[in-house]
Amino acid sequence: MTVGVLALQGNFADHCRVLRNIGCTCEEVRSLRELALVDRLIIPGGESTVIGRLLFESGLSQEIISRHREGSLPVFGTCAGAIVLATEVMGAPAPSLRLMDMSIERNAYGRQLQSFQTNLAICGHATPIPVSFIRAPKIVRTGPSVDVLATHGGHPVLVRQGDVLAATFHPEVHEEAVLHRLFMEM
């Protein structure tokens, strides 16, 4: 199985490192040809407006949506990647794939100076994992088919809908592999 990490912008290198450390084959995805080679896709953190715009301009967005609807492309989005997956982006509009029934607010915890690290309890995992919230979004609504796997401050921060996983934080900066393994098992 080959996992693709969208490499148009953002923190794709750390995701690739985590995947390789757990023995996964990883490909950086920048084109339709590269997307065709992967069985799963991670959309990393970065700048959601830029990532979304580049997805749509490159034609990758339509192929991701099509493959996901066919059931042939599970997707995992972290931070900005979660924004790109949402059906509704609150505040400043951002291009979205609309693959997960949730509303999300960009930069909800504040600016870069309000970024923080914490240990987060994940449903089904025995011990909390270290994560970073960096200019993180906040999930403000989830649809009935969305499962909440972790919360912080009373808000969902890790959610799953079928074969789509979204985290409003960064597990990869701590080289934490729990969520990458979960994604591989989906």
N, C-alpha and C positions, 0 to 999 in steps of 0.2 A: 504494500500500500504506500502510495506517495502522497505526502501532505504538501500542499502549496501554501505559501505565505505571500499575500499580496505585497508587492515591493514597489509600489508607485510612490509612496511617501510614508514616513513614520518609522516605528520601532520594529521593523521586520527582522533585523539581524539577531536580536535577542530571542525571538520566537524560534528562528532556525537553530540557534545554538541549543535551546532546551530540547527541541525535537531530536536533534542529532545525539544529544546526551542520553536520550532514552531509546536510542536505536532506530529511530524513524528515518526514512528517506524523505528529504525535504527539498523542495524546489522553490526558488523565488519566482513569483508570477508577475509579469509586466505586459504580457501579450496574450492574445487568444490562443496562439500556438502553445504557449507555456501552460495556460489554463487547461487545455485539452489533455495534458500529461498527468494531471493530478486527480486524486480520488476524494480529497477533502480540501477545504480552504480556510485559512485563518486571515482575518482582516485585522491588522494591528492598530494600536494607538498611533496617534499623530494629529493631524489637523483634519477634522471631519469634512469640512467644506472642500478642501483640496482633494482629499481622497475620493469623496463622492463625485466631484466634478471630473476628475481623471478617469474614474470608473465609467462614467457615462460617455465622455469624449472618446475613449478608447474602444468602446463597444463591449468591454468586459461585463458591464452591468447586465445587459440582455442575456448574455451567455450564462452568467451566474444564476440569474433568475430562472431561465429555462431549465438548466441542469438541476437546480434545486427542486423545481416543480415536478420534474421527472423522477425525483428521488435518487439522483445519482451524485449529489454534491452536498454533504453536510457542511455547515459553515459555523465558525466560531469567531466572534468579534470581541475585541478588548478595547475599552475606553472609546476612542473615536470609532472603532470598528462596531461597537454596540450602537452608536448613534446612526451609523450607516445602515444598520439592520432594522431600525425602528420604523413602525408604520407612521408615527407622528413625531416630529422634532419641534419642541416648544421654543418660543422666542425666535431668534434669527433662523430663517429657513435654511436647510441644508439638503443636498441631494441624498436620497435614501433608496435602498433596495426594497424596503417594505416587506421583509421576510419574517419579522417577528411582531406580534400583536402587542405593542407597548408604545407608550408615550414617554419621551425622554427629554430632559432639559440639559442643554449644553452648559459646561463650566459652572454647574450648580453649587459646587463647594467653594467657589471663589477662584481667584487668580493663582498664578504660579506660587506665590508666597503662602497660600493656604493649602498647598499640597501636603499630604501626610502619608505616613506608613502605619500599618496596624497588622495585627494577627487576626485572621478572619475564620470563623467556624463555618465549614461547608457541610451541608446536609450529606450524610453517608460517609463522611471522613472523620476519623477518630480524633485527630489533633488539628488545631487551627493552623492556617498557613500564612506566611508573611506576604503582604501585598502592598502596593503603593497606589494611592489615589492622586493622580497628577492632573490638575485642571479637569477633574473628573465630572462626567455627567451624572444626573440623578434620574432614575426610573420613577416616574410619577404615576403611571398607570400600567397595569398588565391586563391582558385579556384573559378570558376563562380557560383557554388552552395553554397558558403559560405557567410553568412550575417555577416557584421561587426556591432556589437552592441555598441562598445566603442573603442576609440583611445586614445593614449597618445604619445605626441611628433611626431605626424604624422603616427604612426604605429598602426595597429589593436592590441588590447589587450584583447578583449572579442569578440568571434566569435561563430556562430551557423551554423551548417549544418544539417538540418532535426532534428533528435532527439539526436544530439551530440552537447554539449556546451563545450567551452574551454576558460579559462581565464589564462593569463600569470602572474597573481598576486594572492594574498591571500586575499579573503574577510573574511574568517573564523576567522582570528586572531583578528579581531575587533568585532567578534560575529555578523557580518552583515548578515542578512538573505535574502536580496533582490534577490540575484542570486540563493539561495537554493529554494526560492519560485518559481522563474522563471523555474527552473529545474523541480520542482514538477508539474508545469502547462503544461510542454511540452508534 
